[in-house]
Amino acid sequence: MQYHAFVIKYAEIGVKGKNRYIFEDALVGQIKRVLKKCDGSFSISKVAGRIYIAAEDFDFDETVDALKTVFGITGICPAVAIKRDGENFLPDVPGVCRAVIDFVEGVYPDKHRTFKIRCRRVDKSYPMDSMELAAEIGARVLEAFPEMKVDVHNPDILINVEIREQLNIFSEIISGPGGMPIGTAGKAMLLLSGGIDSPVAGYMVAKRGVELEAVYFNAPPYTSEKARQKVVDLAKIIARYTGKIKLHVINFTDIQMYIYEKCPHDELTIIMRRYMMKIADILAARSGCMGLITGESIGQVASQTMQSLMCTGEVVRDMPVYRPLIAFDKQDIVDISVKIDAYETSILPYEDCCTIFVAKHPVTKPRLDVIERHEESLSERIEELVETALSTDEVIEL
């Protein structure tokens, strides 16, 4: 059956009270954004707690795949939609029954199934209430297809019939990503490496409606152009869900080499990460961000022990650091990476600047006072190097 409409379901947005329209409008905007990239003609409308998409000359799979990237959508329902004719609702009860029978005929070639009719009558002027209409439709479906059986508890097919500003008939509900529409919760700066964790962290925070910018610390010639391109590709994958992302590429080599020269090698990773956080903090403030995002998870590596996280987070004074993966197991993170199609890119064997200068035996329980004392050896040039690094900021819009 060729569908020509979708009913879009959302969940959390529906409890936003008087501000609900703001979130609905943002969701409509995000739907328009992704459908612009799809072949076909689409008309999107928002009416009384429902979002409808009318579609013509479109590719079904391409359209559904696009809608699956829109945060805020919990269900994508391919539907038959019959609109009002002026002030009169059409069709009448027999017409609704015929429409449902046509729907079953077109969608389910194998009729040896159990079914249930669920009606919702928002239009209270309709001559039958929801229970009566469900019973009437069910009876007509059984007459048309005697091989079908009713099962009100665990049916093979649940047919939804909505009497609203239009008649909607749908049975399949394709899961959306949930969350909140992008742009409804401020903006944050993602520290994006070439690994598995940081793209997932960006995805998780964006799912709560947060707009993203990202920063990548490049270390040529110790990191290759392929490593840089890998991060660009990861940013593109995140941008499928978030829309446009500004990726800041910072040349970090001189800072790394200076730290390597002046500081104890078992503290290299901690001190380098502290300066990454400082630079990200400055970029975030300049861009109007309200926080930093990292892919850190407690105990995953030496630089992510509780003591290490305290030391690296301490340098960010003016905004929060969001760590959405903080209590995730690695497999939990991998599962999400696979789901958002980032995993195969993340595991490409191109090292980032954090892995180039790792000590054989990095400190796992750093003391902040010791770290700060050792950082004093950097005082002669470090501020100049930070300013120089910031001046290398290359912004790539994805």
C-alpha positions, 0 to 999 in steps of 0.5 A: 500500500502506498501511504500518503500521510504520517501521524507524528507522535511525541511524548514529553513535549505534551506535558510542557503546559503553556510553553508546549507550542514552543516545543511543537514549533521547534519540532515542526522546524526540525521535521522540515529541515530533514525532509528538505533533503528527501525527494518528494513533496511534503506538507507539515501541519500542527493541529491540536496535539498532533503533527501531520505530514502529507506526502506525495511522490516520495520515497517511503524508506528515505523519508522514514530514515530521515524522520528517525533522526529528529529528536522529539519524535517518539512515533512515526505512523504511516497513515491513511488520512481523510480530511474534512469536506468543509464543516462536515466530517467525511466519511460517515460511519459506514464510510469509516468502516469501508476506509478501515477495510480498504486499509486492512486489504492494502496493508496486510495481504495475509489475513490469517491474523488477530486484530483489535480496533482502537478508536479515539473520538476527539470530535465529540459531535460524531454520532458514535462514541469510541467504544461503539465505533470500535465495535462497529468497525470490528464487526465490519472487518470480520464480515469482510475477512472471516479468516481474521479473529478479534483479540483484545489482549494481544492482537497481531494487528492494532488498528488505530482509528482517530476521529479528529480534525481529520480521519486517521487510520494507522497500525504501524508505529515506527520508533523515533529517537525521543528526546526534545527538539534541537534548539529548545535547551541552549547550546554547548561545546563538545570536545570531539575526539576520534574515539567512540565515546565523544560522538555518543556523548554529543548525541546524548546531550543533543537528544535533550534539545541542546544545540552543539558546537564541537572542538577537535585538538589536532597535533600535526605532524604527530596526527595525520590528515586521515585522523582529522578527516575521521573527526570531520566525518564523525561531526557529520554523523552527529549533524544528521541529528542536530542540523548544522554544527560548527567544528573548531579545529585547534592546533595543539602540537606546540602545547603538547610538546611544551608539556612533554618537555617541562612536566612529569611524563606520568602526568602528561595526559592529565595536564594536556587535558586540563589545557584542552578544557581551558581552551574549550572553555574559552571557545565556548564562552565566545560562542555563547555556549552554556557548558562543555560536553565530554565523553568521559566515563568513570574508570574507563582509562587512567585519565577518567578515574574520580581523581583525574576527572576532578583535576581536569574539570577543576580548570573550567570555572565559568560553566558546567561540564556535562558528562552524559556517559559518566556511569555507562559501561563501555558496551553501553556506549558501543551499542549507542555508537552502533545505533547512530552509525558512528561506530565503524568510523570511530574505530578507524585506526587513526590516532588522536592527540590524546593517544600519541603522548600517553605514558607507559604508566600514567598516574591514576590518582593525581593530586590537584596540588601536585598537578598545579605545582608541576604546571608552574614550570609552564608559566614562562610560555604557556599563556602565549602558546594558548593564545597561539593555539586559539589563533589557529582556530579553523571553523568547519561548518557541517 
